[in-house]
Amino acid sequence: MVLIAPALSKAQEKPIYKDATQSTDARVKDLISKLTLEEKVSLLGYQSKAVPRLGIPAYNWWNEALHGVARAGDATIFPQAIGMAATFNDSLLRQVSTVISTEARAKYNLAIAKDRHLQYMGLTFWTPNINIFRDPRWGRGQETYGEDPYLTATIGTAFVQGLQGNDPHYLKASATAKHFAVHSGPEATRDKFDAIVDEKDLRETYLYAFHALVTKGNVESVMSAYNRVNGVPNSINKMLLTDILRKEWGFKGHVVTDCGALDDVFETHKSLPGPVETAAAAIKAGVDLDCSTILQEDAIKAVKQGLLTEKEIDGALATLFRTEFRLGFYDAAEIVPYHSYGADSVHNAAHVALARKVAQQSMVLLKNDNNVLPLKKDNISSLMVIGPNAGAIDPLIANYHGTSTRVVNFVEGLASAVGPATRVEYDLGCDYKDTVHFGGTWAAGNADVTIAVIGLSPVLEGEAGDAFLSAGGGDKVSLSLPASEIAFMKELRKSVHHKPIIAVITAGSDVDIDAIAPYADAIILAWYPGEQGGNALADIVFGDVSPSGHLPVTFYKALSNVPDYSNYSMKGRTYRYYNGPVQYPFGFGLSYTKFEYALQGELKKQYKATDTITVNVQVKNTGAIGGDELVQAYIEYPKVGRMPLKELRGFKRVSVAKGGVQTVSIKIPVKDLQKWDMETHGWKLYPGDYKLLLGENSADEKVDVKFKVLN
């Protein structure tokens, strides 16, 4: 006897949108078809409303993870983004973002288990910041990967890949490439500023990394910036959001505005009369999600006034649902591969160890007279650690930071490294303002070695509103360190006489190192190195690791070296277009050891567009200890039109033992040497004479090879 199961009634059938075996597109279409217009617009804001009858949860799209899960309780704090870029280690950055998304998933799982739908505890992260750090004044430059488009694209792509995971069906978390586009200060006028830029700079500099994150990194989201570009606010800029991003690049994810950017369209840019017109223009241009309340409150009015259609709202909503489905929001927990992550996946020992490793690789040795570093612990009986940033937490954790229960400041890291048999003293030394009164200088004179930790902090440079001690609304108005610190270093040198002074500088940008260089025997740029900054500094100072960080920005001598801040032309900016004197060139970084390069084999004399340039170089460690070398490959272009002076087109970090040799291979596809042609409004590979340069920084030429590119 054959039993036939009764057919399910229509009411009992599982809706398509709840069926994980269906395609994402089919599920999205089904869910949208069940919503009223009022329900649809309620989902277009970052504080997305619940629709209980369909099982749509309330969700806050605003979450941060610039260098660790931020604003969400205990989490691992990695070095600030500019410091991570100084590692020139994209595989390491992929590990970092993998850890970040692991902690994010765990925290999300724990929150949802308690039915908490909280801001900063979600899975859609508004990071990374891939704007180009074109001017050293920009306070938010510390959030970027530096001044070079290629480095930014390479590091940024790796970061996105780790954050989003590699599951073919589910996103581990959603990354967001921001701020689209042509956005890098001034902070004080960001809500009304108009960035005027030509096609060549737009394509080669400002859009380059965004293109890479979309086409190579498959980034799930893009954030539109506050400013205008050539007269049009980014959040209603159809050319950028639709014509280039979606049609030309094939972007399939969602576009979110920066917070309050739609309000700026009519309030500060005054480009449209009011919120209703702005809501319509934003959706028509390609915005899907609003980090304010304009779309939720005014999109329905726009429909009623005939400025917008429900179909256009459906289009915006479809991209948001696509992200939610890919995050597993509507599927049973057990089929989502990250459902089991719990408290043991947050801030564990392995994650802390990674934070320490990244901080080690980020710090840049700028000066080391007479090889005073590394210090030998056995030769030091007393140590003075002094300075306003030596015991402070802010210069470690930067902005957009998490909360760590394992922060190790510089005093703690150094004291722990030398152990209880060594006398260690600490003093604040000075503050950020007083140029007359100092502490601890007499005690420093009694120590074998003094380590002075000075520099900036995220309250002196950063985002408008956050860097509340900044003289420029978040930006810097000069390259100077606080005058009090310079005066303090002079006084310290007088007290210490001929004993070593090691200066440690915290900052997220180019600062005037020359002002304190005469008073220090060695100088380490620590950036804002995260929760393990103290331990990482000790590892470098005492030689457990050799410093291997390299500058992802040019250190100019003065602001007079660069154009006006509001000028967005790249002429005279960054190592690519500036040929004047500098403190330290892009890519600079000293080591405790020395390396020699030897080219292996010969390059071809000429290449076609379909070829790949492969260069093999032997790196020999000729120094006394093992260390990491960063081989940097630059291209000089034919002298045709407006070409960069030179341009980074490859890099490779390699560990080489004392007396050892390693072979490094760098591949450069010839098609990647294309430049934007202003006449044809497209990419063009210019035939002619090229030069490949290999070195330790952008001013170094250890290997120099000429070649031709054919039509």
C-alpha positions in Angstrom: 0.0 0.0 0.0 1.4 3.4 -1.0 0.8 6.3 1.3 0.4 9.6 -0.4 1.1 12.7 1.7 -1.7 15.2 1.6 -0.8 18.3 -0.5 0.0 21.4 1.5 -2.6 24.0 1.4 -1.6 27.4 0.0 -1.5 28.8 3.5 1.0 26.0 4.5 3.4 26.5 1.6 6.8 28.0 2.5 7.0 31.4 0.9 9.7 31.7 -1.7 11.6 34.3 0.3 11.9 31.9 3.2 13.1 29.0 1.0 17.0 28.9 1.1 17.0 26.6 -2.0 15.6 29.4 -4.2 17.8 31.9 -5.9 18.5 35.2 -4.1 16.9 37.1 -7.0 13.7 35.0 -6.7 13.6 35.5 -2.9 14.1 39.2 -3.2 11.4 39.6 -5.8 9.0 37.5 -3.7 9.6 39.5 -0.5 9.2 42.9 -2.2 5.9 41.7 -3.8 4.4 41.2 -0.3 5.2 44.7 1.0 3.0 47.8 1.0 4.5 51.1 -0.2 4.6 52.3 3.3 6.5 49.3 4.5 8.9 49.6 1.6 10.0 53.1 2.5 10.3 52.2 6.2 13.2 49.9 5.2 15.2 52.6 3.3 16.8 54.2 6.3 19.7 52.9 8.3 17.4 52.3 11.3 15.3 49.8 9.3 11.9 49.1 10.7 10.6 45.6 11.6 7.8 44.1 9.5 6.5 41.5 12.0 3.9 39.9 9.7 6.6 38.9 7.2 9.3 38.1 9.8 11.5 41.1 8.7 13.6 42.1 11.7 14.4 45.6 12.8 18.0 46.2 11.8 20.5 49.0 12.2 22.8 49.2 9.2 25.3 51.5 10.8 28.3 49.5 12.1 32.0 50.3 12.3 35.1 48.2 11.9 37.9 50.4 10.6 40.6 48.6 12.6 38.6 46.3 14.7 34.9 46.0 15.7 34.2 49.5 17.0 31.8 50.9 19.6 30.5 47.5 20.4 32.2 46.4 23.7 35.2 44.2 24.1 37.0 43.6 20.8 40.5 43.4 19.4 41.9 46.8 18.5 44.4 46.7 15.6 46.6 49.6 14.6 44.9 52.5 12.8 44.4 52.1 9.1 47.4 54.3 8.1 49.6 52.1 10.3 48.3 48.9 8.8 49.1 50.4 5.4 52.6 51.0 6.6 53.1 47.2 6.8 52.7 47.0 2.9 51.5 43.5 3.7 48.2 42.7 2.0 48.1 39.1 3.2 48.5 40.3 6.8 45.6 42.8 6.3 43.4 39.9 5.0 44.2 38.1 8.2 43.2 41.2 10.2 39.9 41.6 8.5 39.2 37.9 8.8 39.6 38.3 12.6 37.4 41.4 12.6 34.6 39.6 10.8 34.9 36.6 13.1 34.5 38.8 16.1 31.7 40.7 14.4 29.8 37.5 13.7 30.3 36.3 17.2 29.0 39.5 18.8 26.1 39.6 16.4 25.1 36.0 17.3 25.4 36.8 21.0 23.3 39.9 20.7 20.6 38.2 18.5 20.3 35.4 21.0 19.2 38.0 23.6 16.9 39.6 21.0 19.0 42.7 20.9 19.0 44.5 17.5 21.5 47.2 18.3 23.5 49.8 16.5 27.2 48.7 16.1 26.3 45.1 16.8 25.3 44.2 13.2 27.1 42.8 10.2 27.1 45.7 7.7 30.3 47.6 8.2 31.0 51.0 6.8 34.6 50.4 6.2 37.3 50.6 4.6 38.0 54.3 4.0 39.8 54.2 0.6 40.0 57.9 -0.1 43.4 59.2 -1.2 45.4 61.0 1.5 46.4 63.7 -0.9 47.1 66.5 1.6 48.8 66.1 5.0 46.4 68.5 6.7 43.4 66.1 6.4 42.5 64.9 9.9 40.8 61.7 8.6 43.8 60.8 6.5 44.7 58.4 9.4 41.7 56.3 8.4 43.1 55.7 4.9 45.8 53.5 3.4 47.8 56.5 2.4 48.5 58.6 -0.7 49.0 56.0 -3.4 46.1 54.6 -5.5 47.8 51.2 -6.1 48.7 50.6 -2.5 45.2 51.7 -1.4 43.6 49.4 -3.9 45.8 46.4 -3.0 45.4 46.8 0.8 41.7 47.7 0.5 40.9 44.7 -1.7 42.6 42.3 0.8 40.7 43.9 3.7 37.3 43.5 1.9 38.1 39.9 1.1 38.8 39.0 4.7 35.8 40.9 6.0 33.3 39.4 3.6 34.7 35.9 3.7 35.0 33.3 1.0 31.8 31.3 1.3 30.1 31.0 -2.1 26.7 31.8 -0.8 26.9 33.7 2.4 28.7 36.9 3.3 30.5 36.7 6.6 30.0 40.5 6.9 29.4 43.3 4.4 32.1 45.8 3.7 31.6 49.3 2.4 34.0 51.3 0.2 33.9 54.9 1.3 33.7 57.9 0.7 32.6 57.9 -3.0 34.1 60.1 -4.3 36.9 62.7 -4.4 36.7 63.2 -0.7 39.7 64.2 1.4 39.0 67.4 3.2 38.7 70.1 4.3 36.8 68.7 7.2 35.3 72.0 8.3 33.5 72.5 5.0 32.9 68.9 3.9 29.1 69.4 3.9 29.2 72.2 1.3 32.6 71.8 -0.4 32.8 71.4 -4.2 35.8 69.3 -5.3 36.7 70.4 -8.8 38.7 67.7 -10.6 39.4 66.8 -14.2 38.8 63.4 -15.8 42.4 62.3 -15.6 42.8 62.9 -11.9 39.3 61.5 -11.3 40.0 58.2 -13.0 43.7 57.7 -12.2 43.7 58.9 -8.6 40.3 59.3 -7.0 38.4 56.4 -8.5 41.2 53.9 -9.0 40.8 52.1 -5.6 37.0 52.1 -5.8 37.2 50.4 -9.2 39.5 47.7 -7.7 37.3 47.0 -4.7 34.3 46.7 -6.9 35.8 44.6 -9.7 38.4 42.6 -7.7 37.1 42.7 -4.1 33.4 42.4 -4.9 32.7 44.9 -2.2 29.0 44.7 -1.1 28.4 48.3 -0.5 29.6 51.8 -1.4 29.1 55.0 0.6 28.5 58.3 -1.1 30.4 61.3 0.3 29.2 64.6 1.7 30.9 66.9 -0.9 30.0 67.9 -4.4 32.1 66.8 -7.4 32.2 69.3 -10.2 29.1 70.9 -8.9 27.0 67.8 -8.2 26.5 66.4 -4.6 27.8 62.9 -4.5 24.5 61.5 -3.2 22.5 62.7 -6.2 25.3 62.1 -8.7 23.9 59.8 -11.4 27.2 59.9 -13.4 29.1 58.4 -10.4 26.5 56.2 -8.7 24.9 54.7 -11.8 26.8 55.4 -15.0 30.2 54.6 -13.7 29.6 52.4 -10.6 26.8 50.2 -11.8 26.9 50.3 -15.6 30.6 50.7 -16.3 32.0 48.7 -13.4 29.1 46.2 -12.9 28.5 46.9 -9.2 25.7 44.8 -7.8 25.6 45.8 -4.2 23.9 48.7 -2.4 24.8 52.4 -2.1 24.4 54.1 1.3 24.8 57.8 1.9 27.1 59.2 4.5 25.2 60.3 7.6 23.2 63.4 6.9 24.5 63.7 3.4 20.9 63.9 1.9 20.1 66.8 4.3 23.2 68.5 3.0 21.9 68.4 -0.6 19.3 71.1 0.2 20.5 72.6 3.4 24.2 73.4 2.7 24.8 72.6 -1.0 21.4 74.1 -1.8 21.3 72.0 -5.0 17.6 71.2 -4.6 14.6 72.9 -2.9 13.9 70.4 -0.1 13.8 66.9 1.2 11.1 65.5 -1.1 13.0 66.5 -4.2 16.2 65.2 -2.7 14.6 61.8 -1.8 13.5 61.4 -5.4 16.9 62.6 -6.9 18.9 60.3 -4.6 17.0 57.1 -5.5 17.0 58.0 -9.2 20.8 58.6 -9.0 21.5 55.2 -7.4 21.2 55.6 -3.6 19.5 52.6 -1.9 20.0 53.4 1.8 19.9 56.7 3.7 22.0 57.3 6.9 19.4 59.8 8.0 15.6 59.8 7.8 15.0 61.6 4.4 14.1 58.5 2.4 11.9 57.0 5.2 10.0 60.3 5.6 10.0 61.8 2.2 10.2 59.1 -0.5 6.5 58.3 -0.2 5.7 62.0 -0.6 7.9 62.0 -3.8 5.8 59.1 -5.2 2.6 60.9 -4.4 3.9 64.0 -6.1 4.9 62.1 -9.2 8.7 62.6 -8.7 9.4 59.0 -8.1 7.8 55.6 -8.9 7.2 52.7 -6.7 9.2 50.6 -9.2 12.2 52.8 -8.5 11.8 52.3 -4.8 11.6 48.5 -5.4 14.9 48.8 -7.2 16.6 50.4 -4.2 15.0 47.9 -1.8 16.1 45.0 -3.9 19.8 45.7 -3.3 19.2 45.9 0.4 17.4 42.6 0.6 20.1 41.1 -1.5 22.6 42.0 1.1 20.4 40.7 3.9 19.8 37.4 2.2 23.5 37.0 1.6 24.1 37.6 5.3 21.6 34.9 6.1 19.0 37.0 7.9 16.1 35.0 6.6 17.6 31.5 6.8 17.7 29.0 9.7 20.8 29.6 11.8 22.1 26.1 11.3 22.7 26.5 7.5 24.6 29.8 7.9 28.2 28.8 8.2 29.0 31.4 10.9 26.2 30.6 13.3 28.3 28.8 15.9 30.7 31.7 16.6 30.5 32.7 20.2 32.3 34.4 23.0 35.5 32.4 22.5 35.8 33.9 19.1 36.1 37.4 20.5 39.4 39.0 21.6 41.1 35.7 22.2 44.8 35.0 22.5 45.3 34.4 18.8 43.7 37.7 17.9 45.7 39.6 20.4 48.9 38.0 19.0 47.9 39.2 15.5 47.3 42.7 16.8 50.9 42.7 18.2 52.3 41.3 14.9 50.6 44.0 12.8 51.8 46.7 15.2 55.4 45.4 14.9 55.3 45.5 11.1 53.7 49.0 11.1 56.2 51.0 13.1 58.7 52.9 11.0 62.3 53.5 12.0 63.2 57.0 10.8 66.5 57.5 12.5 69.1 55.3 14.2 72.4 57.2 14.8 75.4 55.0 15.5 73.0 52.0 15.6 71.9 52.9 19.1 69.0 50.6 18.5 68.3 47.8 19.3 69.0 48.2 23.0 70.5 45.3 24.9 68.5 44.5 27.9 71.4 43.1 29.9 73.3 46.4 29.5 70.4 48.5 30.9 69.9 48.8 34.6 67.6 51.8 34.5 65.1 53.1 32.0 63.1 56.3 31.9 59.8 56.3 29.9 58.5 59.8 29.6 56.1 62.0 27.6 52.4 62.9 27.3 51.6 59.8 25.1 53.7 57.2 27.0 50.9 56.1 29.3 47.8 57.4 27.4 45.3 55.2 25.7 44.0 57.6 23.0 47.4 57.6 21.0 47.1 53.8 20.9 43.5 53.3 19.8 43.0 56.3 17.4 39.4 57.0 16.2 36.7 54.6 15.2 38.0 52.4 17.9 36.7 49.5 19.9 36.9 48.8 23.6 39.7 46.5 24.7 40.2 44.9 28.0 43.8 44.1 27.1 45.4 47.5 26.1 49.1 47.6 26.8 50.4 51.2 26.7 54.0 52.1 26.0 55.1 52.3 29.6 53.6 48.9 30.4 55.1 47.2 27.3 58.6 48.5 28.0 58.5 47.8 31.7 57.3 44.3 31.1 60.0 43.6 28.6 62.9 44.5 30.8 61.5 42.8 33.9 61.6 43.5 37.6 65.4 43.6 37.9 65.5 46.8 35.9 64.6 50.2 37.4 61.9 51.8 35.2 60.5 55.2 35.9 57.6 57.0 34.2 56.7 60.7 34.0 54.2 62.7 31.9 57.0 65.1 31.0 54.8 67.7 29.4 51.3 68.4 28.1 50.1 69.5 24.7 50.3 73.3 25.5 52.7 74.4 28.3 56.1 75.3 26.8 57.7 76.2 30.1 56.9 73.7 32.8 58.2 70.1 32.5 58.5 67.1 34.7 60.9 64.1 34.9 63.8 65.6 33.0 66.1 65.5 36.1 65.1 61.8 36.7 65.8 61.0 33.0 69.3 62.2 33.5 69.8 59.4 36.0 68.6 56.7 33.7 70.8 54.7 31.3 68.3 55.3 28.4 65.3 57.6 28.0 62.4 56.8 25.8 60.3 59.9 25.1 56.8 59.2 23.7 55.4 62.3 22.1 53.4 63.3 19.0 49.7 63.8 18.2 46.6 62.1 19.3 43.1 61.6 17.7 41.8 64.6 19.6 44.3 66.8 17.7 43.6 65.3 14.3 40.6 63.4 13.1 37.0 63.8 12.0 35.1 67.0 12.3 33.5 67.0 15.8 35.6 64.2 17.2 39.0 65.8 17.1 37.8 68.5 19.5 41.3 69.9 20.2 42.1 70.3 16.5 42.7 73.9 15.4 41.3 73.2 12.0 37.9 71.6 12.6 39.5 68.1 12.7 42.3 69.0 10.3 45.8 70.2 11.0 46.8 73.7 10.3 50.5 72.9 10.2 52.9 70.0 10.2 54.2 71.0 13.6 54.3 68.8 16.7 52.9 70.6 19.7 55.3 73.4 20.6 55.3 72.1 24.2 56.8 68.8 23.0 59.5 70.5 21.0 60.5 72.6 24.0 60.3 69.5 26.2 62.7 67.6 23.9 65.2 70.5 24.0 65.1 70.5 27.8 65.3 66.7 28.0 68.4 66.7 25.8 70.1 69.2 28.2 69.3 67.0 31.2 70.3 63.7 29.7 73.5 64.9 28.1 75.3 62.1 26.3 73.0 59.2 27.2 70.7 57.8 24.5 67.2 59.4 23.9 64.8 57.4 21.8 61.9 59.5 20.5 58.7 57.6 19.7 56.2 59.6 17.7 52.5 58.9 17.6 50.6 60.4 14.7 48.3 59.5 11.8 50.0 61.8 9.3 53.1 63.7 8.2 54.6 65.7 11.0 57.7 67.8 11.3 60.2 65.3 12.6 63.1 67.6 11.8 62.0 69.8 14.7 62.9 67.2 17.3 65.5 65.2 15.4 68.5 67.0 16.8 67.5 66.0 20.3 67.0 62.2 19.7 69.5 59.5 18.8 66.8 57.3 17.3 63.2 58.0 16.1 60.4 55.5 15.7 57.1 56.5 14.1 54.6 54.3 15.9 51.4 55.7 14.3 48.4 54.9 16.5 49.4 51.2 17.0 46.4 49.6 18.7 46.0 47.7 21.9 49.4 46.0 21.6 51.3 49.1 20.8 53.3 49.0 24.0 54.4 45.4 23.5 55.2 45.9 19.8 57.3 49.0 20.6 59.3 47.0 23.2 59.8 44.1 20.7 61.4 46.6 18.3 63.4 48.7 20.8 65.0 45.5 22.3 65.5 43.8 19.0 63.1 40.9 19.2 62.0 42.0 15.7 63.7 44.4 13.3 61.6 47.4 12.3 60.0 46.9 8.8 57.3 49.5 8.5 57.4 51.9 5.5 55.8 55.3 5.0 52.5 55.1 3.0 52.7 58.9 2.7 55.3 61.5 1.8 56.7 63.4 4.7 57.0 67.0 3.3 59.3 69.6 4.9 56.5 72.2 5.2 53.0 72.9 4.0 54.5 75.4 1.6 55.6 72.4 -0.4 52.0 71.5 -1.3 49.2 73.4 -3.1 46.3 75.0 -1.4 44.2 72.5 0.6 41.0 73.0 -1.4 42.8 72.4 -4.7 42.0 68.9 -5.8 44.3 68.8 -8.8 47.1 66.3 -8.2 49.7 68.6 -9.7 52.4 69.0 -7.1 50.9 66.4 -4.7 52.3 63.1 -3.4 55.4 61.4 -4.6 53.6 60.8 -8.0 53.6 64.5 -8.9 55.8 66.3 -6.4 59.5 66.5 -7.0 60.8 68.9 -4.3 62.6 68.3 -1.0 61.1 66.1 1.6 61.9 64.9 5.1 61.3 61.3 4.1 60.1 59.9 0.8 57.1 57.7 0.3 58.0 54.1 1.1 60.8 55.1 3.5 61.7 52.9 6.4 65.0 51.9 8.1 65.9 48.4 9.4 68.4 47.1 11.9 70.1 45.2 9.0 71.1 45.9 5.4 70.0 44.4 2.1 71.5 44.1 -1.4 69.6 43.6 -4.6 70.7 41.6 -7.6 68.5 41.3 -10.7 68.0 37.7 -11.8 67.7 37.3 -15.5 66.9 40.1 -18.0 63.6 41.8 -18.8 62.4 41.7 -22.3 63.3 44.8 -24.4 59.7 45.3 -25.4 56.2 44.3 -24.4 52.7 44.2 -25.9 49.5 45.1 -24.1 48.7 41.5 -23.4 52.1 40.8 -21.8 53.0 40.7 -18.2 56.3 42.1 -17.0 58.0 39.6 -14.6 61.0 40.8 -12.6 62.9 38.5 -10.3 65.4 40.0 -7.8 67.7 38.4 -5.4 67.6 40.0 -1.9 70.6 39.4 0.3 70.8 40.2 4.0 74.3 41.6 4.5 73.7 42.8 8.1 74.1 41.3 11.5 70.6 40.1 12.2 67.6 38.7 10.3 64.9 41.1 9.1 62.1 41.8 6.6 62.8 43.8 3.4 60.1 45.5 1.3 61.0 45.4 -2.4 59.1 48.2 -4.1 58.6 48.4 -7.9 58.0 51.7 -9.6 57.3 52.6 -13.2 58.5 55.7 -15.0 56.2 56.5 -18.0 57.0 58.0 -21.5 57.1 61.8 -21.4 53.8 62.2 -23.0 51.2 64.6 -21.7 50.6 64.7 -17.9 52.3 61.6 -16.6 53.3 60.8 -13.0 56.9 61.2 -12.2 56.9 57.6 -11.1 54.3 55.2 -9.8 54.2 52.2 -7.5 53.1 49.1 -9.5 54.1 46.3 -7.3 55.7 45.4 -3.9 56.7 42.3 -2.0 57.7 41.9 1.7 60.2 39.1 2.3 61.9 37.8 5.4 65.7 37.2 5.0 67.9 35.5 7.7 71.3 36.9 8.6 73.6 36.2 5.6 70.6 34.7 3.8 69.3 35.2 0.3 65.7 35.2 -1.0 64.4 35.7 -4.5 61.4 38.0 -4.9 59.2 37.9 -8.0 57.0 40.8 -9.0 54.5 40.7 -11.9 53.1 43.8 -13.5 50.4 43.3 -16.3 51.2 45.7 -19.1 47.6 46.6 -19.4 47.8 48.0 -15.8 50.1 50.8 -17.2 47.2 52.4 -19.1 46.5 56.0 -18.5 43.3 58.1 -19.0 43.2 59.8 -22.3 41.5 63.2 -22.2 40.7 63.2 -25.9 39.0 59.8 -26.2 37.7 59.8 -22.6 39.0 56.3 -22.1 42.0 54.3 -21.0 45.0 54.2 -23.3 48.3 52.3 -23.3 50.8 54.8 -24.4 53.6 53.3 -26.6 57.2 54.4 -25.9 60.0 54.2 -23.4 59.4 53.0 -19.9 61.6 52.4 -16.9 61.2 49.9 -14.1 62.8 50.9 -10.8 63.3 48.6 -7.7 64.2 50.0 -4.4 63.6 50.4 -0.6 61.5 53.6 -1.2 60.3 55.9 -3.9 63.6 57.8 -4.1 65.8 54.6 -4.1 66.9 53.0 -7.4 68.8 49.8 -6.6 67.7 48.3 -9.9 67.0 50.4 -13.1 65.7 48.7 -16.2 64.5 50.3 -19.4 61.9 48.7 -21.8 59.5 49.7 -24.5 55.8 49.2 -24.8 54.4 48.7 -28.3 51.1 49.7 -29.8 
